[in-house]
Amino acid sequence: QVQLVESGGGSVQAGGSLRLSCAASGSISVINTMGWYRQAPGKQRDVVAVIARGGTTTYADSMKGRFTISRDNDKNTVYLQMNSLRPEDTAVYYCNADIVSRFGARYREVWGQGTLVTVSS
């Protein structure tokens, strides 16, 4: 079994920064693509950023230039550095990953429980 746990959420003023972490654990052989998603109250869950195992990144347009996704494959961890935060960034942020277990099973969408980010004006 594999799982993801997010951390680093909290409350900040507009213009501030936060760094989110997501650590994968369990019987992991390899983690392919990892990503961050967010869901504001009453809205759908949307992609924030995605990073491939080799480091190629993709961002939603509203996050470009403000957010940076990165990963440490040795630690099975993905990060999201969030700068110049805006009130509209307030949401629960979720980590997901495409994981192959040590037993050969492919888990294409493993999700964490989410971490709340609140940005005040």
C-alpha positions in Angstrom: 0.0 0.0 0.0 1.1 3.6 -0.7 -0.1 6.9 0.7 0.6 10.6 0.5 0.6 13.1 3.3 0.6 16.9 2.8 2.0 19.5 5.2 2.8 23.2 5.3 -0.6 24.8 4.9 -1.6 27.7 7.0 -2.9 31.3 7.1 -0.9 34.1 5.5 -1.5 37.7 4.4 -1.8 38.6 0.8 1.6 38.8 -0.8 3.1 36.3 1.6 4.6 32.9 0.9 4.1 29.3 1.9 5.9 26.1 1.1 3.9 22.9 0.9 5.3 19.4 1.1 3.9 16.0 0.2 5.7 12.9 1.2 4.9 9.5 -0.3 5.3 6.4 1.8 4.7 2.7 1.6 5.9 -0.1 -0.7 7.1 2.2 -3.4 9.2 1.2 -6.4 9.0 4.4 -8.4 6.9 7.5 -8.5 6.1 8.8 -11.9 4.2 12.1 -12.3 3.4 14.1 -9.1 1.1 17.1 -8.9 -0.6 19.7 -6.8 -4.3 20.4 -7.1 -6.6 22.8 -5.2 -10.3 23.1 -4.4 -11.9 26.3 -3.1 -15.2 26.2 -1.3 -18.1 25.5 -3.7 -15.7 25.0 -6.6 -14.3 22.0 -8.5 -10.8 20.6 -7.9 -8.3 22.2 -10.4 -4.8 21.4 -11.3 -2.1 23.8 -9.9 1.1 22.2 -11.1 2.5 18.9 -12.3 6.0 17.6 -12.4 7.2 14.5 -14.2 9.8 12.1 -12.7 12.5 13.7 -14.8 11.6 17.2 -13.7 9.5 18.6 -16.5 6.9 21.0 -15.0 3.5 22.3 -16.1 1.6 25.1 -14.4 -1.9 26.5 -14.6 -1.8 30.0 -16.1 -2.8 31.8 -12.9 0.1 30.2 -11.0 2.9 30.9 -13.5 5.6 33.1 -12.1 4.2 32.8 -8.6 4.3 29.1 -7.8 7.1 26.6 -8.2 6.8 22.8 -8.1 9.8 20.6 -7.4 10.6 17.1 -6.2 13.2 15.1 -4.3 13.1 11.6 -5.7 15.4 10.3 -3.0 12.9 11.5 -0.3 9.7 10.6 -2.4 8.6 14.1 -1.8 7.1 16.9 -3.9 7.0 20.6 -2.9 5.0 23.6 -3.9 6.6 27.0 -3.2 3.8 29.6 -3.2 4.8 33.3 -3.5 2.8 36.5 -4.0 -0.2 34.8 -2.6 -3.7 36.2 -3.3 -7.0 35.8 -1.5 -8.3 33.8 -4.4 -5.5 31.3 -3.8 -7.4 30.2 -0.6 -8.3 26.6 -1.0 -7.5 23.1 0.2 -4.4 21.9 -1.6 -4.1 18.2 -2.5 -1.1 16.2 -3.6 -1.4 13.3 -6.0 1.0 10.9 -7.6 1.3 8.1 -10.1 3.0 5.3 -8.1 4.3 1.8 -8.9 4.6 -0.4 -5.9 7.4 -2.8 -5.1 4.9 -5.6 -5.9 4.4 -4.3 -9.4 1.0 -2.6 -8.9 0.4 0.7 -10.7 -1.6 3.3 -8.7 -2.2 6.1 -11.2 -4.1 8.4 -8.8 -3.0 8.4 -5.2 -4.3 11.3 -3.3 -3.4 13.0 0.0 -5.9 14.2 2.5 -5.3 17.9 1.7 -3.9 20.9 3.5 -5.7 24.2 4.0 -4.2 27.4 2.7 -5.9 30.6 3.7 -4.8 34.0 2.3 -6.3 37.1 3.9 -6.4 40.6 2.5 
